Structure formats: structure tokens, C-alpha cells
Amino acid sequence: MSNTPTVVKCPTCQQPVVWGEVSPHRPFCSKRCQLIDLGEWASEEKAIPGAPDISDDDLWSEEQPD
């Protein structure tokens, strides 16, 4: 087994990050990069592809039975 630590790139700034307890914000290099990423998700700049959600408005726009 190798003693070489696993190193990944920070998803925000691409700096190398040691994957271990020495990097408490992993996979991010810092709290700053972690918050930048969170903000991108919150503002919907990032999204996981999938089928569109059905909202309540979509349900009520369909013809309703009498």
C-alpha cells in the first residue's frame, strides 16, 4: 500500500488539495472556495440534469374534471 496521499483539484480554483484530514474543506482548498460553489448552486448557475419539475401551477393549468 502506498503512503502517497491522494491529491484532487479544487472544483472552484483548480488548486491541488490533499484528500485527508489535513484539508478540512475537501474537495475544496478553502472555506472561500466552498462558499463560492454553494452560491453557484443556490443561484441555480449549477444544476443536475434531469426532467423538469412539475409545479402546482402546471397541475392547475390542465383541464380539471367537473
C-alpha positions, 0 to 999 in steps of 0.5 A: 500500500502506498503512503502517497496521499491522494491529491484532487483539484479544487472544483472552484480554483483548480488548486491541488488539495490533499484528500485527508484530514489535513484539508478540512474543506475537501474537495475544496482548498478553502472555506472561500472556495466552498462558499463560492460553489454553494452560491453557484448552486443556490443561484441555480448557475449549477444544476443536475440534469434531469426532467423538469419539475412539475409545479402546482401551477402546471397541475392547475393549468390542465383541464380539471374534471367537473 
